[in-house]
Amino acid sequence: MEAGQHQVLLLFKKGGSRAIHSPHDGDGELHIAFAIPAAELANWEAWLGKNGIAVEEKRTWESGGQSLYFRDPDRHLLEVATPGVWSIY
């Protein structure tokens, strides 16, 4: 999975962390966000609709960025976000 030149994507196996109460061993419904170019937002929304995946929320942020929120089969909240959502993006 490509995460970009200056980004790191870390995935951890549930129960695989050795430290007690490790923050890397999430439990329950989690949230993951992926940065996308603004020009791709409409394509994502169309793809989700075509595949029967409900968009739970479409939000426009104060700085102009937009987010689409939807769930994966395990009920994790996934987000695709355009520039202008976070102060660093």
Phi and psi in radians as a Rosetta constraint file:
Dihedral C 1 N 2 CA 2 C 2 CIRCULARHARMONIC -1.396 0.35
Dihedral N 2 CA 2 C 2 N 3 CIRCULARHARMONIC 2.259 0.35
Dihedral C 2 N 3 CA 3 C 3 CIRCULARHARMONIC -2.021 0.35
Dihedral N 3 CA 3 C 3 N 4 CIRCULARHARMONIC 0.049 0.35
Dihedral C 3 N 4 CA 4 C 4 CIRCULARHARMONIC 1.761 0.35
Dihedral N 4 CA 4 C 4 N 5 CIRCULARHARMONIC 2.907 0.35
Dihedral C 4 N 5 CA 5 C 5 CIRCULARHARMONIC -1.244 0.35
Dihedral N 5 CA 5 C 5 N 6 CIRCULARHARMONIC -0.527 0.35
Dihedral C 5 N 6 CA 6 C 6 CIRCULARHARMONIC -2.078 0.35
Dihedral N 6 CA 6 C 6 N 7 CIRCULARHARMONIC 0.467 0.35
Dihedral C 6 N 7 CA 7 C 7 CIRCULARHARMONIC -2.287 0.35
Dihedral N 7 CA 7 C 7 N 8 CIRCULARHARMONIC 2.729 0.35
Dihedral C 7 N 8 CA 8 C 8 CIRCULARHARMONIC -2.277 0.35
Dihedral N 8 CA 8 C 8 N 9 CIRCULARHARMONIC 2.313 0.35
Dihedral C 8 N 9 CA 9 C 9 CIRCULARHARMONIC -1.940 0.35
Dihedral N 9 CA 9 C 9 N 10 CIRCULARHARMONIC 2.057 0.35
Dihedral C 9 N 10 CA 10 C 10 CIRCULARHARMONIC -1.921 0.35
Dihedral N 10 CA 10 C 10 N 11 CIRCULARHARMONIC 2.271 0.35
Dihedral C 10 N 11 CA 11 C 11 CIRCULARHARMONIC -2.127 0.35
Dihedral N 11 CA 11 C 11 N 12 CIRCULARHARMONIC 2.376 0.35
Dihedral C 11 N 12 CA 12 C 12 CIRCULARHARMONIC -2.163 0.35
Dihedral N 12 CA 12 C 12 N 13 CIRCULARHARMONIC 2.434 0.35
Dihedral C 12 N 13 CA 13 C 13 CIRCULARHARMONIC -1.286 0.35
Dihedral N 13 CA 13 C 13 N 14 CIRCULARHARMONIC 2.286 0.35
Dihedral C 13 N 14 CA 14 C 14 CIRCULARHARMONIC -0.997 0.35
Dihedral N 14 CA 14 C 14 N 15 CIRCULARHARMONIC 2.217 0.35
Dihedral C 14 N 15 CA 15 C 15 CIRCULARHARMONIC 1.474 0.35
Dihedral N 15 CA 15 C 15 N 16 CIRCULARHARMONIC -0.005 0.35
Dihedral C 15 N 16 CA 16 C 16 CIRCULARHARMONIC -1.514 0.35
Dihedral N 16 CA 16 C 16 N 17 CIRCULARHARMONIC -0.190 0.35
Dihedral C 16 N 17 CA 17 C 17 CIRCULARHARMONIC -1.342 0.35
Dihedral N 17 CA 17 C 17 N 18 CIRCULARHARMONIC 2.367 0.35
Dihedral C 17 N 18 CA 18 C 18 CIRCULARHARMONIC -1.465 0.35
Dihedral N 18 CA 18 C 18 N 19 CIRCULARHARMONIC -0.498 0.35
Dihedral C 18 N 19 CA 19 C 19 CIRCULARHARMONIC -1.293 0.35
Dihedral N 19 CA 19 C 19 N 20 CIRCULARHARMONIC 2.420 0.35
Dihedral C 19 N 20 CA 20 C 20 CIRCULARHARMONIC -1.213 0.35
Dihedral N 20 CA 20 C 20 N 21 CIRCULARHARMONIC 2.365 0.35
Dihedral C 20 N 21 CA 21 C 21 CIRCULARHARMONIC 1.041 0.35
Dihedral N 21 CA 21 C 21 N 22 CIRCULARHARMONIC 0.630 0.35
Dihedral C 21 N 22 CA 22 C 22 CIRCULARHARMONIC -1.150 0.35
Dihedral N 22 CA 22 C 22 N 23 CIRCULARHARMONIC 2.373 0.35
Dihedral C 22 N 23 CA 23 C 23 CIRCULARHARMONIC -1.219 0.35
Dihedral N 23 CA 23 C 23 N 24 CIRCULARHARMONIC -0.164 0.35
Dihedral C 23 N 24 CA 24 C 24 CIRCULARHARMONIC -1.533 0.35
Dihedral N 24 CA 24 C 24 N 25 CIRCULARHARMONIC 0.008 0.35
Dihedral C 24 N 25 CA 25 C 25 CIRCULARHARMONIC -1.991 0.35
Dihedral N 25 CA 25 C 25 N 26 CIRCULARHARMONIC 1.062 0.35
Dihedral C 25 N 26 CA 26 C 26 CIRCULARHARMONIC -0.986 0.35
Dihedral N 26 CA 26 C 26 N 27 CIRCULARHARMONIC 2.673 0.35
Dihedral C 26 N 27 CA 27 C 27 CIRCULARHARMONIC -2.355 0.35
Dihedral N 27 CA 27 C 27 N 28 CIRCULARHARMONIC 2.524 0.35
Dihedral C 27 N 28 CA 28 C 28 CIRCULARHARMONIC 1.433 0.35
Dihedral N 28 CA 28 C 28 N 29 CIRCULARHARMONIC -2.811 0.35
Dihedral C 28 N 29 CA 29 C 29 CIRCULARHARMONIC -1.347 0.35
Dihedral N 29 CA 29 C 29 N 30 CIRCULARHARMONIC 2.130 0.35
Dihedral C 29 N 30 CA 30 C 30 CIRCULARHARMONIC -1.885 0.35
Dihedral N 30 CA 30 C 30 N 31 CIRCULARHARMONIC 2.932 0.35
Dihedral C 30 N 31 CA 31 C 31 CIRCULARHARMONIC -2.104 0.35
Dihedral N 31 CA 31 C 31 N 32 CIRCULARHARMONIC 2.289 0.35
Dihedral C 31 N 32 CA 32 C 32 CIRCULARHARMONIC -2.309 0.35
Dihedral N 32 CA 32 C 32 N 33 CIRCULARHARMONIC 2.336 0.35
Dihedral C 32 N 33 CA 33 C 33 CIRCULARHARMONIC -2.054 0.35
Dihedral N 33 CA 33 C 33 N 34 CIRCULARHARMONIC 2.485 0.35
Dihedral C 33 N 34 CA 34 C 34 CIRCULARHARMONIC -2.136 0.35
Dihedral N 34 CA 34 C 34 N 35 CIRCULARHARMONIC 2.286 0.35
Dihedral C 34 N 35 CA 35 C 35 CIRCULARHARMONIC -1.377 0.35
Dihedral N 35 CA 35 C 35 N 36 CIRCULARHARMONIC 2.336 0.35
Dihedral C 35 N 36 CA 36 C 36 CIRCULARHARMONIC -2.338 0.35
Dihedral N 36 CA 36 C 36 N 37 CIRCULARHARMONIC 2.716 0.35
Dihedral C 36 N 37 CA 37 C 37 CIRCULARHARMONIC -1.171 0.35
Dihedral N 37 CA 37 C 37 N 38 CIRCULARHARMONIC 2.558 0.35
Dihedral C 37 N 38 CA 38 C 38 CIRCULARHARMONIC -0.971 0.35
Dihedral N 38 CA 38 C 38 N 39 CIRCULARHARMONIC -0.617 0.35
Dihedral C 38 N 39 CA 39 C 39 CIRCULARHARMONIC -1.159 0.35
Dihedral N 39 CA 39 C 39 N 40 CIRCULARHARMONIC -0.266 0.35
Dihedral C 39 N 40 CA 40 C 40 CIRCULARHARMONIC -1.635 0.35
Dihedral N 40 CA 40 C 40 N 41 CIRCULARHARMONIC -0.148 0.35
Dihedral C 40 N 41 CA 41 C 41 CIRCULARHARMONIC -1.043 0.35
Dihedral N 41 CA 41 C 41 N 42 CIRCULARHARMONIC -0.829 0.35
Dihedral C 41 N 42 CA 42 C 42 CIRCULARHARMONIC -1.080 0.35
Dihedral N 42 CA 42 C 42 N 43 CIRCULARHARMONIC -0.654 0.35
Dihedral C 42 N 43 CA 43 C 43 CIRCULARHARMONIC -1.113 0.35
Dihedral N 43 CA 43 C 43 N 44 CIRCULARHARMONIC -0.720 0.35
Dihedral C 43 N 44 CA 44 C 44 CIRCULARHARMONIC -1.116 0.35
Dihedral N 44 CA 44 C 44 N 45 CIRCULARHARMONIC -0.795 0.35
Dihedral C 44 N 45 CA 45 C 45 CIRCULARHARMONIC -1.087 0.35
Dihedral N 45 CA 45 C 45 N 46 CIRCULARHARMONIC -0.730 0.35
Dihedral C 45 N 46 CA 46 C 46 CIRCULARHARMONIC -1.134 0.35
Dihedral N 46 CA 46 C 46 N 47 CIRCULARHARMONIC -0.761 0.35
Dihedral C 46 N 47 CA 47 C 47 CIRCULARHARMONIC -1.087 0.35
Dihedral N 47 CA 47 C 47 N 48 CIRCULARHARMONIC -0.781 0.35
Dihedral C 47 N 48 CA 48 C 48 CIRCULARHARMONIC -1.045 0.35
Dihedral N 48 CA 48 C 48 N 49 CIRCULARHARMONIC -0.807 0.35
Dihedral C 48 N 49 CA 49 C 49 CIRCULARHARMONIC -1.090 0.35
Dihedral N 49 CA 49 C 49 N 50 CIRCULARHARMONIC -0.746 0.35
Dihedral C 49 N 50 CA 50 C 50 CIRCULARHARMONIC -1.113 0.35
Dihedral N 50 CA 50 C 50 N 51 CIRCULARHARMONIC -0.499 0.35
Dihedral C 50 N 51 CA 51 C 51 CIRCULARHARMONIC -1.727 0.35
Dihedral N 51 CA 51 C 51 N 52 CIRCULARHARMONIC 0.198 0.35
Dihedral C 51 N 52 CA 52 C 52 CIRCULARHARMONIC 1.227 0.35
Dihedral N 52 CA 52 C 52 N 53 CIRCULARHARMONIC 0.440 0.35
Dihedral C 52 N 53 CA 53 C 53 CIRCULARHARMONIC -1.753 0.35
Dihedral N 53 CA 53 C 53 N 54 CIRCULARHARMONIC 2.044 0.35
Dihedral C 53 N 54 CA 54 C 54 CIRCULARHARMONIC -1.260 0.35
Dihedral N 54 CA 54 C 54 N 55 CIRCULARHARMONIC 2.321 0.35
Dihedral C 54 N 55 CA 55 C 55 CIRCULARHARMONIC -1.450 0.35
Dihedral N 55 CA 55 C 55 N 56 CIRCULARHARMONIC 2.057 0.35
Dihedral C 55 N 56 CA 56 C 56 CIRCULARHARMONIC -1.323 0.35
Dihedral N 56 CA 56 C 56 N 57 CIRCULARHARMONIC -0.584 0.35
Dihedral C 56 N 57 CA 57 C 57 CIRCULARHARMONIC -2.765 0.35
Dihedral N 57 CA 57 C 57 N 58 CIRCULARHARMONIC 2.499 0.35
Dihedral C 57 N 58 CA 58 C 58 CIRCULARHARMONIC -2.128 0.35
Dihedral N 58 CA 58 C 58 N 59 CIRCULARHARMONIC 2.084 0.35
Dihedral C 58 N 59 CA 59 C 59 CIRCULARHARMONIC -2.154 0.35
Dihedral N 59 CA 59 C 59 N 60 CIRCULARHARMONIC 2.398 0.35
Dihedral C 59 N 60 CA 60 C 60 CIRCULARHARMONIC -1.847 0.35
Dihedral N 60 CA 60 C 60 N 61 CIRCULARHARMONIC 2.167 0.35
Dihedral C 60 N 61 CA 61 C 61 CIRCULARHARMONIC -1.512 0.35
Dihedral N 61 CA 61 C 61 N 62 CIRCULARHARMONIC 2.818 0.35
Dihedral C 61 N 62 CA 62 C 62 CIRCULARHARMONIC -0.949 0.35
Dihedral N 62 CA 62 C 62 N 63 CIRCULARHARMONIC -0.632 0.35
Dihedral C 62 N 63 CA 63 C 63 CIRCULARHARMONIC -1.525 0.35
Dihedral N 63 CA 63 C 63 N 64 CIRCULARHARMONIC 0.128 0.35
Dihedral C 63 N 64 CA 64 C 64 CIRCULARHARMONIC 1.753 0.35
Dihedral N 64 CA 64 C 64 N 65 CIRCULARHARMONIC -0.243 0.35
Dihedral C 64 N 65 CA 65 C 65 CIRCULARHARMONIC -1.242 0.35
Dihedral N 65 CA 65 C 65 N 66 CIRCULARHARMONIC 2.797 0.35
Dihedral C 65 N 66 CA 66 C 66 CIRCULARHARMONIC -2.256 0.35
Dihedral N 66 CA 66 C 66 N 67 CIRCULARHARMONIC 2.603 0.35
Dihedral C 66 N 67 CA 67 C 67 CIRCULARHARMONIC -2.269 0.35
Dihedral N 67 CA 67 C 67 N 68 CIRCULARHARMONIC 2.504 0.35
Dihedral C 67 N 68 CA 68 C 68 CIRCULARHARMONIC -2.002 0.35
Dihedral N 68 CA 68 C 68 N 69 CIRCULARHARMONIC 2.314 0.35
Dihedral C 68 N 69 CA 69 C 69 CIRCULARHARMONIC -2.029 0.35
Dihedral N 69 CA 69 C 69 N 70 CIRCULARHARMONIC 2.359 0.35
Dihedral C 69 N 70 CA 70 C 70 CIRCULARHARMONIC -2.680 0.35
Dihedral N 70 CA 70 C 70 N 71 CIRCULARHARMONIC 2.947 0.35
Dihedral C 70 N 71 CA 71 C 71 CIRCULARHARMONIC -1.934 0.35
Dihedral N 71 CA 71 C 71 N 72 CIRCULARHARMONIC 2.557 0.35
Dihedral C 71 N 72 CA 72 C 72 CIRCULARHARMONIC -1.549 0.35
Dihedral N 72 CA 72 C 72 N 73 CIRCULARHARMONIC 3.062 0.35
Dihedral C 72 N 73 CA 73 C 73 CIRCULARHARMONIC -1.041 0.35
Dihedral N 73 CA 73 C 73 N 74 CIRCULARHARMONIC -0.393 0.35
Dihedral C 73 N 74 CA 74 C 74 CIRCULARHARMONIC -1.602 0.35
Dihedral N 74 CA 74 C 74 N 75 CIRCULARHARMONIC 0.156 0.35
Dihedral C 74 N 75 CA 75 C 75 CIRCULARHARMONIC 1.286 0.35
Dihedral N 75 CA 75 C 75 N 76 CIRCULARHARMONIC 0.263 0.35
Dihedral C 75 N 76 CA 76 C 76 CIRCULARHARMONIC -1.236 0.35
Dihedral N 76 CA 76 C 76 N 77 CIRCULARHARMONIC 2.488 0.35
Dihedral C 76 N 77 CA 77 C 77 CIRCULARHARMONIC -1.500 0.35
Dihedral N 77 CA 77 C 77 N 78 CIRCULARHARMONIC 2.054 0.35
Dihedral C 77 N 78 CA 78 C 78 CIRCULARHARMONIC -1.845 0.35
Dihedral N 78 CA 78 C 78 N 79 CIRCULARHARMONIC 2.554 0.35
Dihedral C 78 N 79 CA 79 C 79 CIRCULARHARMONIC -2.352 0.35
Dihedral N 79 CA 79 C 79 N 80 CIRCULARHARMONIC 2.356 0.35
Dihedral C 79 N 80 CA 80 C 80 CIRCULARHARMONIC -1.924 0.35
Dihedral N 80 CA 80 C 80 N 81 CIRCULARHARMONIC 2.316 0.35
Dihedral C 80 N 81 CA 81 C 81 CIRCULARHARMONIC -2.322 0.35
Dihedral N 81 CA 81 C 81 N 82 CIRCULARHARMONIC 2.371 0.35
Dihedral C 81 N 82 CA 82 C 82 CIRCULARHARMONIC -1.609 0.35
Dihedral N 82 CA 82 C 82 N 83 CIRCULARHARMONIC 2.882 0.35
Dihedral C 82 N 83 CA 83 C 83 CIRCULARHARMONIC -0.948 0.35
Dihedral N 83 CA 83 C 83 N 84 CIRCULARHARMONIC 2.474 0.35
Dihedral C 83 N 84 CA 84 C 84 CIRCULARHARMONIC 1.799 0.35
Dihedral N 84 CA 84 C 84 N 85 CIRCULARHARMONIC 0.083 0.35
Dihedral C 84 N 85 CA 85 C 85 CIRCULARHARMONIC -1.505 0.35
Dihedral N 85 CA 85 C 85 N 86 CIRCULARHARMONIC -0.810 0.35
Dihedral C 85 N 86 CA 86 C 86 CIRCULARHARMONIC -1.965 0.35
Dihedral N 86 CA 86 C 86 N 87 CIRCULARHARMONIC 2.758 0.35
Dihedral C 86 N 87 CA 87 C 87 CIRCULARHARMONIC -1.113 0.35
Dihedral N 87 CA 87 C 87 N 88 CIRCULARHARMONIC -0.420 0.35
Dihedral C 87 N 88 CA 88 C 88 CIRCULARHARMONIC -1.701 0.35
Dihedral N 88 CA 88 C 88 N 89 CIRCULARHARMONIC 0.017 0.35
